[in-house]
């Protein structure tokens, strides 16, 4: 694949983003975490289950991580759409 073709493929992948799911009972779509993200959330859950951290702290950590990733993914998708529109 040429460099131009690879760039177009990467932009297309960024533009479509990660898999998403619709929250039952609403029309709200949320982006699902990738494999590394799922492992990260499982680690926080395990630390909570082992009582290494308290559940309010775990919720705060996980919620902050979720919001940060959501904002980052949205920004990356907007960048990819802008690049795609200019190409």
C-alpha positions in Angstrom: 0.0 0.0 0.0 1.3 3.4 -0.9 1.9 6.1 1.7 -1.1 8.0 0.4 -3.3 4.9 0.6 -2.1 4.2 4.2 -2.8 7.8 5.2 -6.3 7.6 3.8 -6.9 4.3 5.6 -5.7 5.7 8.9 -7.9 8.8 8.5 -10.9 6.6 7.7 -10.2 4.5 10.7 -10.0 7.6 13.0 -13.1 9.1 11.5 -15.3 6.1 12.2 -13.8 5.7 15.7 -14.3 2.9 18.1 -17.3 0.7 18.4 -20.3 2.3 20.1 -23.5 1.1 21.8 -26.8 2.7 22.4 -27.8 3.1 26.1 -31.1 1.1 26.5 -34.2 3.4 26.9 -32.4 6.4 25.4 -30.9 7.4 22.1 -27.6 8.2 23.7 -24.6 6.4 22.1 -21.5 5.8 24.1 -18.1 4.8 22.8 -17.0 1.4 24.0 -13.4 1.1 25.4 -10.8 -0.8 23.4 -9.2 -3.9 24.9 -6.6 -1.9 26.8 -9.4 0.2 28.3 -11.4 -2.8 29.3 -8.4 -4.2 31.1 -7.9 -0.9 32.8 -11.5 -0.8 34.1 -11.1 -4.5 35.2 -8.0 -3.5 37.2 -9.9 -0.7 39.0 -12.7 -3.1 39.7 -10.3 -5.7 41.0 -8.6 -3.2 43.3 -12.1 -2.2 44.6 -13.1 -5.8 45.1 -9.9 -6.5 47.0 -10.6 -3.3 49.1 -7.3 -1.7 48.0 -9.3 1.4 47.2 -12.8 2.4 48.3 -15.7 2.3 45.8 -16.3 6.1 45.8 -12.7 6.6 44.8 -13.0 3.8 42.2 -16.1 5.5 40.7 -14.3 8.9 40.6 -11.2 7.4 38.9 -13.3 5.4 36.4 -15.6 8.3 35.7 -12.8 10.7 35.1 -11.0 8.2 32.8 -14.3 7.7 30.9 -14.9 11.4 30.4 -11.3 12.1 29.4 -11.4 9.3 26.8 -14.7 10.5 25.4 -13.4 14.0 24.9 -10.2 12.8 23.4 -12.0 10.5 21.0 -14.4 13.3 19.9 -11.4 15.6 19.3 -9.6 12.9 17.2 -12.7 12.3 15.2 -13.2 16.0 14.5 -9.5 16.3 13.4 -9.9 13.3 11.1 -13.1 14.7 9.6 -11.3 18.0 9.0 -8.3 16.3 7.4 -10.7 14.2 5.3 -12.6 17.2 4.2 -9.4 19.0 3.1 -8.0 16.0 1.2 
